[in-house]
Amino acid sequence: MKFVSTRNPGGPTVSFPEALFRGIAPDGGLYHPVEEPDLRALVRSLGEDASYVDCAAALIEGLFGEDHDAEQARRLALKAFPFQPRLRSLGPGMELLELFHGPSCAFKDFGASFLAATMEEELLRGGGESYIPAGRAIILTATSGDTGSAVAHAFAGRRNIDVVILYPSGRVSPLQEKQLTTLGGNILALEVRGSFDDCQRMVKEAFSDPDLAGRLTLTSANSINVGRLIPQSFYYVYAFAQLREREEDELVFCVPSGNFGNLTAGILAWHWGMPVSGFIAATNANDVVPRFLETGVFTPRPSVKTLANAMDVGNPSNFERLQHLFGGAGSMPIRGLLTGLSVPDAVIAATMKKTWETRGELLCPHTAAGVYAAQTFLDAERAENTLVVTLATAHPAKFVEVCREAVGVEPEIPERLACLLERPKQSVLVDNTLHALSRELLNRFT
């Protein structure tokens, strides 16, 4: 599998390991597969008896067979995924795909863990390629909540890798902040005076800065990195394999969406041969993509703060990949495959309360946005023969304050999160400028 920049589709191609370590293309574009592998036979060969590791290993071999034979693919899958998704019924026509059973209790554990395992393997293997650091690699990533904690826990203690995480001050939950700021060691947390969009802009500017590029070996662990994006497609295929024998004629995925990496991963799986009928993008009040789906015009704007803070993104990076996949921002194919719904805070809170009272299921605010969008889709389409799988993106315990306010109960905190609450915060407060970021990076790593 070869990769090319979304901003220069006819330009030079790179291998998967090179795209992995470069993170972002030299022209500022995102790396994207040059060709669409045909995995239809592979996907259809997977049944409900296939474990998650079985699915992941088959897909790793199918996508990267030149570098990973069956034995190597399975070894990498076992190393990357000591946890797995779980499917749970949420009533007629709706399933939850729980993706919060990893170390940071969020879906991003899957991509982050695969990225960390793969990078460590490549660094230890070496090989002399110019894109593989001779010394230590520096992971530079922005987070609106869950990405940073997943990356921090996936890379903590990894050999030959340092991690720098930018997060918006006052815009992540207290528990999320503890996950970002209590590990120490090879993990540096930068608390930015600004929004997630500021953090994301600073990361992009750092990668494009020739002075930093000449002095530091930077790469990314955001969903702009294909090494984190592609493994997120694996759990879509796993869910399809588990549910394919159900009597419903159509399967639709509903994806709580902020930076749109998770949704892009699902659409990649569809491109490669996963036969599903469509996707629903559930956003919060940051609704630039639902508006695009209505109007055909993509208009980024500053993000606004909501209950579902990990989706507070006003200019989602992965929309560039969606454009690349479908041949243009206003192309009709994407608007045929994808529907979108913006869910305001009041409705998110009401959905959390209703789901708790009627189903005994406590949802995080992001998952609640997805559940509401899924039910709205089922009601509007009168889809009696459709099954909607909503991605449950985070454990409700990561949002104790929101659950208390919306539902009146506090979720039980898993031990892997509870132990962080007593640890001291370790972060550096910085301005939302490239200059401030450069100063911290150069002071620490040169």
C-alpha positions in Angstrom: 0.0 0.0 0.0 1.4 3.4 -1.1 0.3 6.8 0.1 0.1 10.3 -1.5 -0.7 13.8 -0.3 -4.4 14.8 -0.5 -3.1 18.1 -2.0 -1.0 16.6 -4.7 -2.7 13.3 -5.9 -0.3 13.0 -8.8 2.8 13.6 -6.7 5.4 11.3 -5.1 4.2 8.3 -3.2 5.5 7.0 0.1 5.4 3.7 1.9 3.3 3.1 5.0 6.2 3.3 7.4 7.3 6.6 5.8 3.7 8.0 6.0 3.7 6.8 9.6 6.7 8.8 10.7 6.3 11.8 8.5 2.7 12.2 9.8 1.9 15.0 7.4 3.0 15.5 3.8 5.7 18.1 3.0 3.0 20.3 1.2 0.8 20.3 4.3 -1.6 17.7 2.9 -2.7 14.5 4.6 -1.4 11.1 3.5 -4.0 9.0 1.8 -3.9 5.5 0.1 -3.2 5.8 -3.6 -5.3 2.8 -4.5 -8.4 1.2 -3.0 -7.5 -2.4 -2.1 -10.3 -4.9 -2.9 -11.0 -6.6 0.4 -14.5 -7.8 -0.4 -13.6 -11.5 -0.2 -11.7 -11.0 3.0 -14.5 -9.1 4.7 -17.1 -11.6 3.7 -14.9 -14.5 4.9 -15.1 -13.2 8.5 -18.0 -14.6 10.5 -19.4 -14.0 14.0 -16.9 -16.5 15.4 -14.0 -14.3 14.4 -12.3 -12.6 17.4 -11.2 -9.0 17.2 -7.6 -10.1 16.9 -8.6 -12.4 14.0 -10.2 -9.5 12.2 -7.3 -7.2 12.8 -4.7 -9.7 11.8 -6.6 -10.5 8.6 -6.9 -6.8 7.7 -3.3 -6.0 8.5 -2.2 -8.8 6.2 -4.7 -7.8 3.5 -3.6 -4.1 3.6 0.2 -4.5 4.3 0.9 -8.0 3.1 4.2 -6.9 1.5 5.6 -6.0 4.9 3.6 -8.4 7.2 2.9 -12.0 6.4 0.2 -13.9 8.3 2.4 -14.6 11.3 3.8 -11.1 11.6 0.3 -9.6 11.2 -1.1 -11.7 14.0 1.9 -10.8 16.3 1.3 -7.1 15.7 -2.5 -7.5 16.2 -1.9 -9.2 19.6 0.6 -6.6 20.6 -1.7 -3.7 19.6 -5.0 -5.0 20.9 -5.1 -6.5 24.3 -8.6 -5.2 24.5 -11.6 -5.4 22.1 -14.9 -3.8 21.3 -18.2 -5.1 22.6 -21.7 -5.0 21.0 -24.7 -4.3 23.1 -28.4 -4.0 22.1 -30.1 -0.7 22.7 -33.5 -1.6 21.6 -35.2 -2.4 18.2 -33.1 -1.5 15.3 -30.1 -0.2 17.3 -26.8 -1.6 18.6 -24.1 0.1 20.5 -20.5 -0.7 19.5 -18.7 -0.1 22.8 -15.2 1.2 22.0 -14.2 2.3 25.5 -12.7 -0.9 27.0 -9.1 0.1 26.4 -6.6 1.8 28.9 -8.0 5.3 28.5 -11.7 4.3 28.1 -12.1 5.9 24.7 -12.3 4.6 21.1 -9.0 6.3 20.3 -7.2 3.6 22.2 -7.5 1.4 19.2 -5.7 3.7 16.8 -3.2 5.0 19.3 -2.2 1.5 20.5 -1.7 0.2 16.9 0.3 3.4 16.1 2.5 3.0 19.2 3.1 -0.7 18.6 3.9 -0.2 14.9 6.2 2.8 15.5 8.1 1.0 18.2 8.5 -2.0 16.0 9.8 0.1 13.1 12.2 2.0 15.4 13.7 -1.2 16.8 13.9 -2.7 13.4 15.8 0.4 12.0 16.8 -0.2 8.4 18.6 3.1 7.7 15.7 4.8 5.9 15.9 8.6 6.1 12.4 9.0 7.5 13.1 6.7 10.5 14.7 8.7 13.3 18.3 7.8 14.1 17.6 8.7 17.8 14.3 9.5 19.4 11.1 10.3 17.6 8.9 13.1 18.9 5.2 12.6 18.7 3.4 16.0 18.5 -0.4 15.9 18.8 -3.4 18.1 19.6 -6.4 16.9 21.5 -9.9 18.1 22.3 -10.1 15.4 25.0 -9.8 11.8 24.2 -7.0 11.7 21.6 -4.4 13.0 24.0 -5.2 10.5 26.8 -5.2 7.6 24.4 -1.9 8.6 22.9 -0.4 9.3 26.3 -1.3 5.9 27.6 -0.4 4.1 24.4 3.1 5.6 24.2 4.0 5.9 27.9 7.3 4.1 28.4 7.8 3.2 24.7 11.4 2.9 23.7 12.9 5.8 21.6 9.7 7.9 21.6 8.8 11.1 23.3 5.2 12.6 23.2 4.1 16.2 23.4 0.4 16.8 23.8 -1.4 20.2 23.3 -4.8 20.6 24.9 -7.1 23.6 25.4 -7.0 25.0 28.9 -10.3 24.7 30.7 -11.9 22.8 27.8 -11.4 19.2 28.8 -13.0 17.4 31.6 -11.1 17.1 34.9 -10.6 13.4 34.5 -9.5 13.8 30.9 -6.9 16.4 32.1 -5.6 13.9 34.7 -5.2 11.3 32.0 -3.1 13.8 30.0 -1.0 15.3 32.7 -0.2 12.6 35.3 2.0 10.2 33.4 5.3 12.2 33.2 8.3 10.4 31.9 8.3 10.6 28.1 4.9 12.4 28.1 4.9 16.2 28.1 1.5 18.0 28.4 1.2 21.6 27.1 -1.9 23.4 28.3 -2.7 26.0 25.6 -4.5 29.3 26.3 -7.1 28.8 23.6 -9.4 26.3 21.8 -8.7 22.9 20.2 -8.6 24.6 16.8 -5.7 26.7 18.2 -3.9 23.5 19.3 -4.5 21.9 15.9 -3.3 24.9 14.1 -0.1 25.1 16.2 0.7 21.4 15.4 0.2 22.0 11.7 2.4 25.1 11.8 5.1 23.2 13.6 5.2 20.5 11.0 5.5 23.1 8.3 8.2 25.1 10.0 11.6 24.5 8.3 13.6 25.5 11.4 11.8 22.9 13.6 12.0 20.3 10.8 15.7 20.8 10.6 16.3 20.5 14.3 13.7 18.0 15.5 12.2 14.7 14.3 8.5 15.4 14.6 5.6 13.1 13.7 1.9 13.1 14.6 -0.5 10.8 16.5 -3.7 12.6 15.6 -6.1 11.0 13.1 -4.2 13.0 10.5 -1.6 10.2 10.8 -2.7 7.2 8.7 -1.1 4.9 11.2 -3.8 5.9 13.6 -6.6 6.3 11.1 -6.4 3.0 9.3 -6.7 0.7 12.4 -9.9 2.5 13.3 -11.4 0.9 10.3 -10.9 -2.5 11.8 -13.7 -2.3 14.4 -16.2 -1.4 11.7 -15.3 -4.7 9.9 -15.5 -6.6 13.2 -19.0 -5.2 13.9 -20.1 -6.1 10.3 -18.8 -9.6 10.8 -20.6 -10.0 14.1 -24.0 -8.7 12.7 -24.0 -9.9 9.1 -26.3 -12.8 9.9 -29.0 -10.6 11.4 -32.3 -10.5 9.5 -32.1 -6.8 8.8 -31.5 -5.9 5.1 -29.5 -2.8 5.7 -26.7 -1.9 8.1 -25.9 1.7 8.9 -23.2 3.1 11.2 -23.8 6.3 13.3 -20.6 8.0 14.3 -20.3 10.8 16.9 -18.0 13.2 14.9 -15.6 16.0 15.7 -12.4 15.9 13.7 -14.0 13.2 11.5 -11.2 10.7 11.6 -13.4 8.0 13.0 -16.0 8.5 10.3 -13.3 8.6 7.6 -12.0 5.3 8.9 -15.4 3.7 8.5 -15.8 5.1 4.9 -12.4 3.7 4.1 -13.6 0.2 5.2 -16.6 0.8 2.9 -14.3 1.7 0.0 -12.3 -1.5 0.6 -15.4 -3.7 0.4 -17.4 -3.6 3.6 -21.0 -3.8 2.2 -23.0 -1.4 4.4 -25.7 1.0 3.3 -24.5 4.3 4.8 -23.2 6.4 7.6 -24.6 9.1 9.9 -22.4 11.9 11.2 -23.6 13.0 14.6 -22.1 16.3 15.6 -22.8 18.7 18.5 -23.4 22.4 17.9 -20.2 22.5 15.8 -22.1 21.6 12.7 -20.0 22.6 9.7 -20.2 19.1 8.1 -24.0 18.7 8.5 -24.4 22.1 7.0 -22.1 21.1 4.1 -24.3 18.0 3.5 -27.3 20.3 3.3 -25.8 23.0 1.1 -22.8 21.5 -0.6 -20.6 24.4 0.8 -18.0 23.7 3.4 -17.5 26.8 5.7 -15.2 26.3 8.7 -15.7 28.5 11.6 -14.4 28.9 15.2 -15.5 26.0 17.5 -17.9 26.5 20.3 -17.8 24.8 23.7 -20.4 22.0 24.3 -21.1 19.1 26.7 -19.6 16.8 24.1 -16.2 18.5 24.3 -14.2 16.0 22.3 -16.3 17.0 19.3 -15.8 20.8 19.7 -14.1 21.2 16.3 -14.9 24.0 13.9 -12.6 23.0 11.1 -12.2 19.2 11.0 -8.9 18.1 9.5 -10.2 14.9 8.0 -12.7 16.6 5.9 -9.8 17.0 3.5 -9.6 13.2 3.2 -13.3 12.9 2.6 -13.0 15.4 -0.2 -10.1 13.4 -1.7 -12.1 10.2 -1.4 -15.1 11.6 -3.3 -13.5 13.9 -5.8 -14.4 17.3 -4.4 -16.0 19.2 -1.6 -19.5 19.5 -3.2 -19.5 16.0 -4.8 -22.8 14.2 -4.8 -21.5 10.7 -3.9 -20.6 11.6 -0.4 -23.9 13.3 0.1 -25.6 10.1 -1.0 -23.6 7.9 1.4 -23.5 10.2 4.4 -26.2 12.0 6.4 -25.5 14.4 9.2 -27.3 15.8 12.2 -26.3 18.5 14.7 -27.4 17.7 18.2 -27.6 20.6 20.7 -26.6 20.4 24.3 -30.1 20.3 25.6 -30.9 17.3 23.4 -27.7 15.5 24.4 -28.6 15.9 28.1 -32.2 14.8 27.5 -31.0 11.7 25.5 -28.7 10.7 28.4 -31.5 11.0 30.9 -34.0 9.2 28.7 -31.6 6.3 27.9 -30.8 5.9 31.6 -34.5 5.9 32.7 -35.8 3.6 29.9 -32.8 1.3 29.3 -30.7 1.6 32.4 -27.8 2.5 30.1 -25.6 5.5 31.1 -24.1 7.2 28.0 -21.3 9.7 27.6 -22.4 12.9 25.9 -20.8 12.0 22.6 -22.4 8.6 22.5 -25.7 10.3 23.4 -25.5 12.6 20.4 -25.0 9.5 18.3 -27.9 7.6 19.8 -30.2 10.6 19.2 -29.1 10.9 15.6 -29.5 7.2 15.1 -33.0 7.2 16.5 -33.9 10.3 14.4 -32.7 8.5 11.3 -34.7 5.4 12.1 -37.8 7.4 12.7 -37.5 9.6 9.6 -36.7 6.7 7.3 -39.3 4.4 8.9 -36.5 1.9 8.5 -38.1 -1.4 9.8 -35.4 -3.5 8.1 -32.4 -1.4 9.1 -30.0 -1.9 11.9 -28.1 1.2 13.0 -24.8 0.6 14.9 -23.9 3.7 17.0 -20.3 3.9 18.1 -20.1 4.4 21.9 -16.9 6.4 21.9 -16.1 6.9 25.6 -16.9 5.5 29.0 -19.4 7.8 30.8 -17.0 7.9 33.8 -14.8 10.3 31.8 -17.7 12.8 32.1 -18.8 12.6 35.8 -19.9 16.2 36.0 -22.0 16.0 32.8 -23.6 12.8 33.9 -24.4 14.2 37.3 -26.0 17.3 35.8 -27.9 15.6 33.0 -29.0 12.3 34.6 -28.7 12.9 38.4 -26.3 9.9 38.9 -22.6 9.5 38.9 -21.0 6.7 36.8 -18.8 4.2 38.6 -15.2 5.0 37.7 -13.1 2.1 36.4 -10.0 1.5 38.5 -7.7 2.3 35.5 -9.1 5.8 35.7 -9.7 6.2 39.4 -6.0 5.7 40.2 -5.2 8.8 38.2 -7.3 11.2 40.4 -4.7 11.1 43.2 -1.7 11.8 41.0 -0.4 15.4 40.7 -0.9 17.4 37.5 2.2 18.0 35.4 1.7 20.5 32.6 3.2 23.6 31.1 0.9 26.6 30.3 1.7 28.1 26.9 0.2 30.8 24.6 -1.6 29.7 21.4 1.3 30.6 19.1 3.9 28.7 17.1 6.6 30.8 18.8 5.5 29.5 22.2 5.3 25.9 21.0 8.7 26.1 19.3 10.3 27.5 22.4 9.1 24.6 24.6 10.1 22.0 22.0 13.6 23.4 21.5 14.2 24.0 25.2 13.3 20.4 26.0 14.7 18.4 23.1 17.8 20.2 21.9 
